[in-house]
Amino acid sequence: MKYLIGYLAIGVLTLVAMLISHLKQEKPKFRFRSELMESIYPERKKWWYRLLDKIVAPVLAGAAVIAVWPIAIFMAVKERFFRKEPEPVPAPKEFSVTRDDLLQQTTIEEIEQRERVIDPMGAVPDLPFGHLNAAWLQFKGHVEPQDSIWTFSSNWTTDWGRREIRAGYVILHGDSLGPHFLTTWKALDED
Amino acid sequence: MTAQIGERLHYEGRETSMCSEPLGDYFAFAGIQSGFGFNCTALWRGYVGTWEIRDGRLYLIGLAGTLKDGAEANVATFFPNYPDRVFAHWYSGKLRVPQGKLLEYVHMGYGSTYERDLVISIEKGVVTETVVQQHGTANNADAPEGYGIGAMTVFPRKPPGSENEL
């Protein structure tokens, strides 16, 4: 009997140590976390969920630590000294035009003629690319005398697996591709 | 991600919700940050645009949202010379307009399914095709009619510079 009492006493000490460690641990501050979770899972707002979450689950966890404290200590040591750092999240791949996407060489004059936007209600400026004229002018500012401009169309798959078609104009600086100007960005799956 | 509040669409004399965001393409093509703040899990984009299809063309006719600096945004914020009506010539894609009763509620994005989807194909701001897709008939006569969301969380607005900004 005294061995059992001793075993459980060590379990209680282990639980107390783990509680102190838990309370001293710096927690990430994400102020909207609970609100977000409650929005996604509305049952989290109900009294029975709060009872389970705030009282029943912690009490059961504490009892488990007392009962099988060697495992709890093993897990705590493993977590503290042998934890693997999480893999860094790779940056999303950035869209770029390749030589295979090039369709046809064109000129600024041809583009500006082709891309004028007319609206019967006058809800767009009569300029190349209409409401996107400022972006066009910015793109045009990158063109140097020896450059050429090409139309392009690219099939692109995002990190989320969405298949898209992106098209527009791109600057060719000698052998290398420069900035591009998008005019089409559509999901292929829609079709 | 919570179910998202739709954009408003005036179409054939009716106002309805649509599950497409043509203004997002404008921000992408123009290479500008929208600059909207957000305080609601059902509106991560931070604004609601009002659109109209008139004479087969798509127009932006209203915009409501709050910018990071706390200023209220409207159409003139992004189109100063066109405060009442903007031809959405930049948009090519499909507008999804859910119709009828709710068949299945999905609390994520625009994932819910309704009895019908009106799908309006747009090419450079001009309507090219309109199709109605049938998805079924609701068994429950009390099922909600038209697009809506089931829940959201609204956060108190924070002063400019705090973290609830896009």
Boltz contact constraints between the chains, C-beta under 6 A:
constraints:
  - contact:
      token1: [A, 35]
      token2: [B, 153]
      max_distance: 6.0
  - contact:
      token1: [A, 36]
      token2: [B, 41]
      max_distance: 6.0
  - contact:
      token1: [A, 39]
      token2: [B, 2]
      max_distance: 6.0
  - contact:
      token1: [A, 39]
      token2: [B, 41]
      max_distance: 6.0
  - contact:
      token1: [A, 39]
      token2: [B, 151]
      max_distance: 6.0
  - contact:
      token1: [A, 39]
      token2: [B, 153]
      max_distance: 6.0
  - contact:
      token1: [A, 42]
      token2: [B, 151]
      max_distance: 6.0
  - contact:
      token1: [A, 117]
      token2: [B, 89]
      max_distance: 6.0
  - contact:
      token1: [A, 119]
      token2: [B, 87]
      max_distance: 6.0
  - contact:
      token1: [A, 123]
      token2: [B, 59]
      max_distance: 6.0
  - contact:
      token1: [A, 123]
      token2: [B, 82]
      max_distance: 6.0
  - contact:
      token1: [A, 123]
      token2: [B, 85]
      max_distance: 6.0
  - contact:
      token1: [A, 123]
      token2: [B, 86]
      max_distance: 6.0
  - contact:
      token1: [A, 123]
      token2: [B, 87]
      max_distance: 6.0
  - contact:
      token1: [A, 124]
      token2: [B, 87]
      max_distance: 6.0
  - contact:
      token1: [A, 124]
      token2: [B, 89]
      max_distance: 6.0
  - contact:
      token1: [A, 130]
      token2: [B, 89]
      max_distance: 6.0
  - contact:
      token1: [A, 132]
      token2: [B, 29]
      max_distance: 6.0
  - contact:
      token1: [A, 132]
      token2: [B, 30]
      max_distance: 6.0
  - contact:
      token1: [A, 132]
      token2: [B, 90]
      max_distance: 6.0
  - contact:
      token1: [A, 135]
      token2: [B, 30]
      max_distance: 6.0
  - contact:
      token1: [A, 135]
      token2: [B, 31]
      max_distance: 6.0
  - contact:
      token1: [A, 182]
      token2: [B, 29]
      max_distance: 6.0
  - contact:
      token1: [A, 184]
      token2: [B, 92]
      max_distance: 6.0
  - contact:
      token1: [A, 186]
      token2: [B, 92]
      max_distance: 6.0
  - contact:
      token1: [A, 186]
      token2: [B, 93]
      max_distance: 6.0
  - contact:
      token1: [A, 190]
      token2: [B, 94]
      max_distance: 6.0
